[in-house]
């Protein structure tokens, strides 16, 4: 869970590595799979880029795999799940007292709107640009904070050093 974020996707460097014993071959994650966080305080979806190697998801996720020729881009599906209208549906349907969760039938019954593929592509591209802008702005803020910290250190040293 700590290695997945709605804006950043999966941080593959931090994921847990293990051996999967068993008779049945695992259902490996594929490019375009959508991971849905079904437990916790926030429900969200992440569309996967190419996994760096064989990977599976933990039980904290539902794995959504768009069928070929379904007319839905996986990235669009993830984007729409993360938007306020669907988030309201999810919050209203969440169950649990200590930890909220979404059951599979609730996820399957979500009311989604699916525009033409060209419109989906434009929406996904616009969402990616917004993500890049957020990332750039956060980096600029961090840079400015570092500049101010350096300035504060220089002022502190100038005050301490003998005249």
Rosetta constraint file for C-alpha pairs under 8 A:
AtomPair CA 1 CA 60 HARMONIC 7.46 0.50
AtomPair CA 3 CA 10 HARMONIC 5.68 0.50
AtomPair CA 3 CA 11 HARMONIC 5.08 0.50
AtomPair CA 3 CA 12 HARMONIC 7.17 0.50
AtomPair CA 3 CA 14 HARMONIC 6.07 0.50
AtomPair CA 3 CA 15 HARMONIC 6.22 0.50
AtomPair CA 4 CA 8 HARMONIC 7.27 0.50
AtomPair CA 4 CA 9 HARMONIC 5.54 0.50
AtomPair CA 4 CA 10 HARMONIC 4.50 0.50
AtomPair CA 4 CA 11 HARMONIC 6.29 0.50
AtomPair CA 4 CA 46 HARMONIC 7.83 0.50
AtomPair CA 5 CA 9 HARMONIC 5.20 0.50
AtomPair CA 5 CA 10 HARMONIC 6.60 0.50
AtomPair CA 5 CA 46 HARMONIC 7.43 0.50
AtomPair CA 6 CA 44 HARMONIC 6.44 0.50
AtomPair CA 6 CA 45 HARMONIC 6.47 0.50
AtomPair CA 6 CA 46 HARMONIC 5.71 0.50
AtomPair CA 6 CA 82 HARMONIC 7.91 0.50
AtomPair CA 7 CA 131 HARMONIC 6.50 0.50
AtomPair CA 9 CA 46 HARMONIC 5.68 0.50
AtomPair CA 9 CA 47 HARMONIC 7.03 0.50
AtomPair CA 9 CA 48 HARMONIC 6.90 0.50
AtomPair CA 10 CA 46 HARMONIC 7.83 0.50
AtomPair CA 10 CA 48 HARMONIC 7.32 0.50
AtomPair CA 11 CA 15 HARMONIC 7.03 0.50
AtomPair CA 12 CA 51 HARMONIC 7.70 0.50
AtomPair CA 12 CA 52 HARMONIC 7.37 0.50
AtomPair CA 20 CA 26 HARMONIC 7.70 0.50
AtomPair CA 26 CA 56 HARMONIC 7.30 0.50
AtomPair CA 27 CA 56 HARMONIC 6.71 0.50
AtomPair CA 28 CA 54 HARMONIC 5.99 0.50
AtomPair CA 28 CA 55 HARMONIC 5.46 0.50
AtomPair CA 28 CA 56 HARMONIC 5.26 0.50
AtomPair CA 29 CA 33 HARMONIC 6.60 0.50
AtomPair CA 29 CA 51 HARMONIC 6.98 0.50
AtomPair CA 29 CA 54 HARMONIC 7.11 0.50
AtomPair CA 29 CA 55 HARMONIC 5.54 0.50
AtomPair CA 29 CA 56 HARMONIC 5.51 0.50
AtomPair CA 29 CA 57 HARMONIC 7.40 0.50
AtomPair CA 30 CA 48 HARMONIC 7.37 0.50
AtomPair CA 30 CA 49 HARMONIC 7.99 0.50
AtomPair CA 30 CA 50 HARMONIC 6.59 0.50
AtomPair CA 30 CA 51 HARMONIC 6.64 0.50
AtomPair CA 31 CA 48 HARMONIC 5.50 0.50
AtomPair CA 31 CA 49 HARMONIC 5.00 0.50
AtomPair CA 31 CA 50 HARMONIC 4.50 0.50
AtomPair CA 31 CA 51 HARMONIC 6.59 0.50
AtomPair CA 32 CA 47 HARMONIC 5.86 0.50
AtomPair CA 32 CA 48 HARMONIC 5.24 0.50
AtomPair CA 32 CA 49 HARMONIC 6.27 0.50
AtomPair CA 32 CA 50 HARMONIC 7.71 0.50
AtomPair CA 32 CA 65 HARMONIC 7.39 0.50
AtomPair CA 32 CA 66 HARMONIC 7.89 0.50
AtomPair CA 32 CA 74 HARMONIC 5.61 0.50
AtomPair CA 32 CA 75 HARMONIC 7.18 0.50
AtomPair CA 33 CA 47 HARMONIC 5.84 0.50
AtomPair CA 33 CA 48 HARMONIC 5.49 0.50
AtomPair CA 33 CA 63 HARMONIC 6.90 0.50
AtomPair CA 33 CA 64 HARMONIC 6.00 0.50
AtomPair CA 33 CA 65 HARMONIC 5.06 0.50
AtomPair CA 33 CA 66 HARMONIC 7.26 0.50
AtomPair CA 33 CA 74 HARMONIC 6.78 0.50
AtomPair CA 34 CA 45 HARMONIC 6.35 0.50
AtomPair CA 34 CA 46 HARMONIC 5.45 0.50
AtomPair CA 34 CA 47 HARMONIC 4.39 0.50
AtomPair CA 34 CA 48 HARMONIC 6.12 0.50
AtomPair CA 34 CA 63 HARMONIC 5.96 0.50
AtomPair CA 34 CA 64 HARMONIC 4.90 0.50
AtomPair CA 34 CA 65 HARMONIC 6.26 0.50
AtomPair CA 34 CA 74 HARMONIC 6.50 0.50
AtomPair CA 34 CA 75 HARMONIC 7.75 0.50
AtomPair CA 34 CA 77 HARMONIC 7.95 0.50
AtomPair CA 34 CA 78 HARMONIC 6.45 0.50
AtomPair CA 35 CA 45 HARMONIC 5.46 0.50
AtomPair CA 35 CA 46 HARMONIC 5.23 0.50
AtomPair CA 35 CA 47 HARMONIC 6.47 0.50
AtomPair CA 35 CA 48 HARMONIC 7.55 0.50
AtomPair CA 35 CA 57 HARMONIC 7.90 0.50
AtomPair CA 35 CA 61 HARMONIC 5.92 0.50
AtomPair CA 35 CA 62 HARMONIC 5.84 0.50
AtomPair CA 35 CA 63 HARMONIC 4.99 0.50
AtomPair CA 35 CA 64 HARMONIC 6.19 0.50
AtomPair CA 36 CA 43 HARMONIC 7.16 0.50
AtomPair CA 36 CA 44 HARMONIC 5.70 0.50
AtomPair CA 36 CA 45 HARMONIC 4.29 0.50
AtomPair CA 36 CA 46 HARMONIC 6.57 0.50
AtomPair CA 36 CA 61 HARMONIC 5.22 0.50
AtomPair CA 36 CA 62 HARMONIC 5.02 0.50
AtomPair CA 36 CA 63 HARMONIC 6.44 0.50
AtomPair CA 36 CA 64 HARMONIC 7.23 0.50
AtomPair CA 37 CA 42 HARMONIC 7.76 0.50
AtomPair CA 37 CA 43 HARMONIC 5.25 0.50
AtomPair CA 37 CA 44 HARMONIC 5.42 0.50
AtomPair CA 37 CA 45 HARMONIC 6.26 0.50
AtomPair CA 37 CA 60 HARMONIC 6.24 0.50
AtomPair CA 37 CA 61 HARMONIC 4.78 0.50
AtomPair CA 37 CA 62 HARMONIC 6.66 0.50
AtomPair CA 38 CA 43 HARMONIC 5.80 0.50
AtomPair CA 38 CA 44 HARMONIC 7.70 0.50
AtomPair CA 38 CA 60 HARMONIC 6.16 0.50
AtomPair CA 38 CA 61 HARMONIC 5.69 0.50
AtomPair CA 38 CA 62 HARMONIC 6.61 0.50
AtomPair CA 38 CA 101 HARMONIC 5.45 0.50
AtomPair CA 38 CA 102 HARMONIC 5.15 0.50
AtomPair CA 38 CA 103 HARMONIC 7.46 0.50
AtomPair CA 39 CA 43 HARMONIC 6.78 0.50
AtomPair CA 39 CA 60 HARMONIC 6.28 0.50
AtomPair CA 39 CA 61 HARMONIC 7.83 0.50
AtomPair CA 39 CA 99 HARMONIC 6.91 0.50
AtomPair CA 39 CA 100 HARMONIC 5.79 0.50
AtomPair CA 39 CA 101 HARMONIC 4.27 0.50
AtomPair CA 39 CA 102 HARMONIC 6.56 0.50
AtomPair CA 40 CA 99 HARMONIC 5.74 0.50
AtomPair CA 40 CA 100 HARMONIC 5.46 0.50
AtomPair CA 40 CA 101 HARMONIC 6.39 0.50
AtomPair CA 41 CA 99 HARMONIC 7.43 0.50
AtomPair CA 41 CA 100 HARMONIC 6.55 0.50
AtomPair CA 43 CA 82 HARMONIC 7.88 0.50
AtomPair CA 43 CA 87 HARMONIC 7.43 0.50
AtomPair CA 43 CA 90 HARMONIC 7.38 0.50
AtomPair CA 44 CA 78 HARMONIC 7.77 0.50
AtomPair CA 44 CA 81 HARMONIC 6.58 0.50
AtomPair CA 44 CA 82 HARMONIC 5.42 0.50
AtomPair CA 45 CA 78 HARMONIC 4.91 0.50
AtomPair CA 45 CA 79 HARMONIC 7.37 0.50
AtomPair CA 45 CA 81 HARMONIC 6.29 0.50
AtomPair CA 45 CA 82 HARMONIC 6.31 0.50
AtomPair CA 46 CA 75 HARMONIC 7.82 0.50
AtomPair CA 46 CA 78 HARMONIC 5.64 0.50
AtomPair CA 46 CA 79 HARMONIC 7.98 0.50
AtomPair CA 47 CA 74 HARMONIC 6.31 0.50
AtomPair CA 47 CA 75 HARMONIC 5.34 0.50
AtomPair CA 47 CA 78 HARMONIC 5.84 0.50
AtomPair CA 51 CA 55 HARMONIC 6.96 0.50
AtomPair CA 57 CA 61 HARMONIC 6.55 0.50
AtomPair CA 57 CA 63 HARMONIC 7.48 0.50
AtomPair CA 62 CA 104 HARMONIC 7.86 0.50
AtomPair CA 65 CA 74 HARMONIC 7.68 0.50
AtomPair CA 66 CA 70 HARMONIC 6.79 0.50
AtomPair CA 66 CA 72 HARMONIC 7.09 0.50
AtomPair CA 66 CA 73 HARMONIC 7.61 0.50
AtomPair CA 66 CA 74 HARMONIC 6.26 0.50
AtomPair CA 71 CA 116 HARMONIC 7.67 0.50
AtomPair CA 71 CA 117 HARMONIC 6.63 0.50
AtomPair CA 72 CA 76 HARMONIC 6.98 0.50
AtomPair CA 72 CA 77 HARMONIC 6.86 0.50
AtomPair CA 72 CA 114 HARMONIC 6.87 0.50
AtomPair CA 72 CA 117 HARMONIC 6.93 0.50
AtomPair CA 72 CA 120 HARMONIC 7.79 0.50
AtomPair CA 73 CA 77 HARMONIC 6.31 0.50
AtomPair CA 73 CA 117 HARMONIC 7.29 0.50
AtomPair CA 73 CA 120 HARMONIC 6.91 0.50
AtomPair CA 73 CA 121 HARMONIC 7.71 0.50
AtomPair CA 74 CA 78 HARMONIC 6.29 0.50
AtomPair CA 75 CA 79 HARMONIC 6.11 0.50
AtomPair CA 75 CA 124 HARMONIC 6.49 0.50
AtomPair CA 76 CA 80 HARMONIC 6.04 0.50
AtomPair CA 76 CA 120 HARMONIC 5.95 0.50
AtomPair CA 76 CA 121 HARMONIC 7.56 0.50
AtomPair CA 76 CA 123 HARMONIC 7.31 0.50
AtomPair CA 76 CA 124 HARMONIC 5.82 0.50
AtomPair CA 77 CA 81 HARMONIC 6.22 0.50
AtomPair CA 78 CA 82 HARMONIC 6.40 0.50
AtomPair CA 79 CA 83 HARMONIC 6.56 0.50
AtomPair CA 79 CA 124 HARMONIC 7.30 0.50
AtomPair CA 79 CA 127 HARMONIC 7.74 0.50
AtomPair CA 80 CA 86 HARMONIC 7.00 0.50
AtomPair CA 80 CA 112 HARMONIC 7.53 0.50
AtomPair CA 81 CA 86 HARMONIC 5.49 0.50
AtomPair CA 81 CA 87 HARMONIC 6.69 0.50
AtomPair CA 82 CA 86 HARMONIC 6.87 0.50
AtomPair CA 82 CA 87 HARMONIC 6.28 0.50
AtomPair CA 83 CA 87 HARMONIC 6.02 0.50
AtomPair CA 84 CA 88 HARMONIC 6.01 0.50
AtomPair CA 85 CA 89 HARMONIC 6.66 0.50
AtomPair CA 86 CA 90 HARMONIC 6.27 0.50
AtomPair CA 86 CA 110 HARMONIC 7.30 0.50
AtomPair CA 86 CA 111 HARMONIC 7.41 0.50
AtomPair CA 86 CA 112 HARMONIC 7.53 0.50
AtomPair CA 87 CA 91 HARMONIC 6.15 0.50
AtomPair CA 88 CA 92 HARMONIC 6.16 0.50
AtomPair CA 89 CA 93 HARMONIC 6.28 0.50
AtomPair CA 89 CA 110 HARMONIC 7.25 0.50
AtomPair CA 90 CA 94 HARMONIC 5.97 0.50
AtomPair CA 90 CA 102 HARMONIC 7.17 0.50
AtomPair CA 90 CA 106 HARMONIC 7.80 0.50
AtomPair CA 90 CA 107 HARMONIC 7.91 0.50
AtomPair CA 93 CA 102 HARMONIC 6.96 0.50
AtomPair CA 93 CA 106 HARMONIC 6.86 0.50
AtomPair CA 94 CA 100 HARMONIC 5.77 0.50
AtomPair CA 94 CA 101 HARMONIC 5.39 0.50
AtomPair CA 94 CA 102 HARMONIC 5.16 0.50
AtomPair CA 94 CA 103 HARMONIC 7.85 0.50
AtomPair CA 95 CA 100 HARMONIC 5.26 0.50
AtomPair CA 95 CA 101 HARMONIC 5.42 0.50
AtomPair CA 95 CA 102 HARMONIC 6.52 0.50
AtomPair CA 96 CA 100 HARMONIC 4.64 0.50
AtomPair CA 96 CA 101 HARMONIC 6.33 0.50
AtomPair CA 102 CA 106 HARMONIC 6.50 0.50
AtomPair CA 102 CA 107 HARMONIC 7.03 0.50
AtomPair CA 103 CA 107 HARMONIC 6.66 0.50
AtomPair CA 104 CA 108 HARMONIC 6.18 0.50
AtomPair CA 105 CA 109 HARMONIC 6.11 0.50
AtomPair CA 106 CA 110 HARMONIC 6.46 0.50
AtomPair CA 114 CA 120 HARMONIC 7.81 0.50
AtomPair CA 115 CA 119 HARMONIC 6.10 0.50
AtomPair CA 115 CA 120 HARMONIC 6.27 0.50
AtomPair CA 116 CA 120 HARMONIC 6.30 0.50
AtomPair CA 117 CA 121 HARMONIC 6.11 0.50
AtomPair CA 118 CA 122 HARMONIC 6.35 0.50
AtomPair CA 119 CA 123 HARMONIC 6.19 0.50
AtomPair CA 120 CA 124 HARMONIC 6.11 0.50
AtomPair CA 121 CA 125 HARMONIC 6.08 0.50
AtomPair CA 122 CA 126 HARMONIC 6.10 0.50
AtomPair CA 123 CA 127 HARMONIC 6.08 0.50
AtomPair CA 124 CA 128 HARMONIC 6.16 0.50
AtomPair CA 125 CA 129 HARMONIC 6.29 0.50
AtomPair CA 126 CA 130 HARMONIC 6.27 0.50
AtomPair CA 127 CA 131 HARMONIC 6.20 0.50
AtomPair CA 128 CA 132 HARMONIC 6.23 0.50
AtomPair CA 129 CA 133 HARMONIC 6.16 0.50
AtomPair CA 130 CA 134 HARMONIC 6.20 0.50
AtomPair CA 131 CA 135 HARMONIC 6.23 0.50
AtomPair CA 132 CA 136 HARMONIC 6.12 0.50
AtomPair CA 133 CA 137 HARMONIC 6.10 0.50
AtomPair CA 134 CA 138 HARMONIC 6.13 0.50
AtomPair CA 135 CA 139 HARMONIC 6.24 0.50
AtomPair CA 136 CA 140 HARMONIC 6.22 0.50
AtomPair CA 137 CA 141 HARMONIC 6.22 0.50
AtomPair CA 138 CA 142 HARMONIC 6.21 0.50
AtomPair CA 139 CA 143 HARMONIC 6.13 0.50
AtomPair CA 140 CA 144 HARMONIC 6.23 0.50
AtomPair CA 141 CA 145 HARMONIC 6.22 0.50
AtomPair CA 142 CA 146 HARMONIC 6.24 0.50
AtomPair CA 143 CA 147 HARMONIC 6.31 0.50
AtomPair CA 144 CA 148 HARMONIC 6.31 0.50
AtomPair CA 145 CA 149 HARMONIC 6.19 0.50
AtomPair CA 146 CA 150 HARMONIC 6.21 0.50
AtomPair CA 147 CA 151 HARMONIC 6.21 0.50
AtomPair CA 148 CA 152 HARMONIC 6.11 0.50
AtomPair CA 149 CA 153 HARMONIC 6.20 0.50
AtomPair CA 150 CA 154 HARMONIC 6.19 0.50
AtomPair CA 151 CA 155 HARMONIC 6.20 0.50
AtomPair CA 152 CA 156 HARMONIC 6.12 0.50
AtomPair CA 153 CA 157 HARMONIC 6.14 0.50
AtomPair CA 154 CA 158 HARMONIC 6.09 0.50
AtomPair CA 155 CA 159 HARMONIC 6.25 0.50
AtomPair CA 156 CA 160 HARMONIC 6.28 0.50
AtomPair CA 157 CA 161 HARMONIC 6.00 0.50
